[in-house]
């Protein structure tokens, strides 16, 4: 089964034909919300609003382990995670979609593994390539088939939040090789890898990162770019599910 995790700009998924909702309990506490089951075209889909359906849970307060465990427990094998990010690279302007190919994790204090405690084995997962290559190819093919402009590749810097970054911090991220910056990419991706789930981020550029583009002194959010970006995300998801990838 396919799971779609909606970010702060996608707390609802209008293209989903809902069949039922299910509350899931996990050994790691409660997930952000009940899971919503349904279909997009011929694809069975379960949707989760990462920040809750009221968009009320901050990035650093999310129970990432409960969220990923809940999806795994209902039979999810593949996860498309939608997230809004700030563009650092010059071609990553607001409104664009990006399928990143790697991550740099700057978060701290988050529960980032299922394997901790005296009764758990020591497990080290290979995280060289954090995103599933098969899922990447399928999503990029769907973007091409849907005529939705989508950039292939880029490094996603994950910061702690909930505050946005300073211009100096963004310069450091850029020097480190980051192309975009967001707050929810980790430990979500690593937890999915630990449970053997195929996982991929689809990032919507919501704004220029601090000090970049149209945000030299203050980060600017454009409502039209946000709405356009979410429309592109849903168009991409519709074609992805229709092609039976």
C-alpha positions in Angstrom: 0.0 0.0 0.0 1.1 3.6 -0.7 1.1 6.2 2.1 1.1 9.9 1.4 2.3 12.1 4.3 1.0 15.7 3.9 3.1 18.6 5.2 2.0 21.9 6.7 0.5 23.1 3.4 -1.3 19.8 2.7 -3.3 18.8 5.8 -6.1 17.5 3.6 -5.9 15.6 0.3 -9.0 16.5 -1.8 -8.1 14.1 -4.6 -8.4 11.1 -2.2 -11.7 9.2 -2.4 -12.1 8.4 1.3 -13.3 5.0 2.4 -12.7 5.1 6.1 -10.5 6.4 8.9 -8.6 4.4 11.5 -7.0 5.4 14.9 -3.8 3.5 15.3 -1.9 3.0 18.6 1.8 2.3 18.6 4.5 1.2 21.1 6.0 4.7 20.7 2.9 6.7 21.6 0.2 8.3 19.4 0.8 9.4 15.8 -0.1 12.9 14.6 -3.7 11.9 13.7 -6.0 9.1 12.6 -5.1 7.5 9.3 -7.4 8.2 6.3 -7.8 5.4 3.8 -9.1 5.7 0.3 -8.2 5.5 -3.4 -6.6 7.8 -5.9 -7.5 6.3 -9.3 -6.7 2.6 -9.0 -4.3 3.0 -6.2 -5.1 2.2 -2.5 -3.8 5.0 -0.4 -3.5 5.9 3.2 -3.1 9.6 4.0 -1.5 11.1 7.2 -1.3 14.8 8.0 2.1 15.1 9.5 1.3 18.1 11.7 -2.2 16.8 12.5 -5.4 17.7 10.7 -5.5 21.0 12.6 -1.9 21.7 11.5 -1.0 22.2 15.2 2.1 20.1 15.8 5.5 21.9 15.4 8.3 20.1 13.5 10.4 19.5 16.7 7.4 18.1 18.6 6.3 15.5 16.0 6.3 11.9 17.1 8.1 10.7 14.0 8.5 7.1 15.4 4.8 6.8 16.0 3.9 8.2 12.6 6.1 5.8 10.7 5.3 2.8 12.9 1.6 3.4 12.4 1.9 3.4 8.6 4.0 0.3 8.7 1.5 -1.5 11.0 -1.3 -1.1 8.5 0.6 -2.6 5.6 2.2 0.4 4.0 5.2 -0.5 1.8 5.9 2.9 0.0 5.8 6.4 1.4 5.6 9.7 -0.5 6.4 12.5 1.9 5.3 16.0 0.9 7.1 18.9 2.5 7.4 22.7 2.0 11.0 24.0 2.0 13.0 27.2 1.4 15.0 27.4 -1.8 18.7 28.0 -1.6 19.9 27.2 -5.0 19.2 29.9 -7.6 16.9 27.6 -9.7 14.8 26.6 -6.7 12.3 29.5 -6.8 9.0 29.5 -4.9 6.3 27.4 -6.6 8.8 24.8 -7.9 8.7 21.1 -7.1 11.8 19.2 -6.3 12.6 15.5 -5.8 15.8 15.6 -3.7 18.4 12.9 -3.7 20.1 13.4 -0.4 19.9 14.8 3.1 22.0 16.7 5.6 20.6 16.4 9.1 21.0 19.3 11.5 18.3 18.4 14.0 19.0 17.5 17.6 17.1 15.8 20.4 14.6 14.0 18.2 13.9 10.3 18.7 15.6 9.1 15.6 15.7 5.3 15.8 13.5 2.4 16.8 16.5 0.6 18.1 17.4 2.0 21.5 17.1 0.7 25.1 18.6 -2.3 26.9 16.1 -4.7 25.3 16.7 -3.7 21.7 19.5 -4.9 19.3 22.1 -2.6 17.9 21.1 -2.0 14.3 22.9 0.3 11.8 21.1 0.9 8.5 22.9 1.9 5.4 21.8 5.5 4.6 24.2 6.4 1.8 21.2 7.1 -0.5 18.3 8.0 1.8 15.6 8.0 -0.9 14.4 4.9 -2.7 15.7 4.9 -6.3 12.8 3.0 -7.8 10.3 5.4 -6.2 12.3 8.4 -7.4 12.2 7.1 -11.0 8.5 6.5 -10.8 7.7 10.0 -9.4 9.9 11.7 -11.9 8.2 9.8 -14.7 4.9 10.9 -13.4 6.1 14.5 -13.3 7.1 14.2 -17.0 3.8 12.6 -17.9 1.8 15.2 -16.1 3.8 18.1 -17.5 4.4 19.3 -13.9 7.8 21.0 -13.8 9.9 19.1 -11.3 13.6 19.4 -10.5 15.5 16.2 -10.3 17.9 16.1 -7.4 19.2 18.3 -4.7 20.3 18.2 -1.1 17.7 18.8 1.6 19.1 20.4 4.8 16.9 19.6 7.8 17.0 22.1 10.6 15.4 21.9 14.0 12.8 24.6 13.9 10.3 25.9 14.6 12.0 29.2 13.9 13.2 29.9 10.4 17.0 30.2 9.7 19.2 33.3 9.8 20.8 34.5 6.6 24.2 33.4 8.0 22.9 30.0 8.8 21.6 29.6 5.2 25.1 30.6 3.9 26.6 27.8 6.1 24.0 25.3 4.7 24.9 26.4 1.2 28.7 25.9 1.9 27.8 22.5 3.2 26.2 21.6 -0.1 22.5 22.1 0.7 20.1 23.2 -2.0 17.0 23.6 0.1 16.1 23.8 3.7 13.2 22.4 5.7 12.3 21.0 9.2 10.7 17.6 8.8 12.9 15.5 6.5 14.6 13.8 9.5 14.3 11.5 11.3 11.3 10.5 9.2 13.4 9.2 6.3 15.8 7.2 8.5 12.9 5.7 10.5 11.3 4.5 7.2 14.6 2.9 6.2 14.8 1.1 9.5 11.4 -0.5 8.8 12.3 -1.3 5.2 9.8 1.1 3.6 10.4 2.7 0.2 10.5 6.4 1.0 10.8 9.6 -1.0 10.4 13.3 -0.4 8.5 15.5 -2.9 9.4 19.0 -1.9 7.5 22.2 -2.7 9.5 25.4 -2.6 7.4 27.7 -0.5 9.8 30.6 -0.3 13.3 31.7 -0.8 15.5 30.8 2.2 16.8 33.7 4.4 19.1 36.0 2.4 18.3 34.4 -0.9 16.2 35.6 -3.9 13.4 37.9 -2.9 14.2 37.4 0.8 17.4 39.5 1.3 16.2 40.9 4.6 13.0 39.1 5.5 11.5 35.8 4.3 8.6 36.4 1.9 5.7 34.0 1.5 3.6 34.4 -1.6 0.1 33.0 -1.3 -0.3 32.4 -5.0 3.0 30.4 -5.1 1.8 28.3 -2.2 -1.6 27.5 -3.8 0.1 26.9 -7.2 2.6 24.5 -5.6 -0.1 22.5 -3.8 -2.0 22.2 -7.1 1.1 20.9 -8.8 1.6 18.4 -6.0 -1.9 17.0 -6.4 -1.6 16.8 -10.2 1.7 14.9 -9.8 0.1 12.5 -7.2 -2.9 11.9 -9.5 -0.7 10.9 -12.4 1.6 8.8 -10.2 -1.4 6.8 -8.9 -3.0 6.5 -12.3 0.2 5.0 -13.9 0.1 2.3 -11.3 3.7 2.8 -10.4 
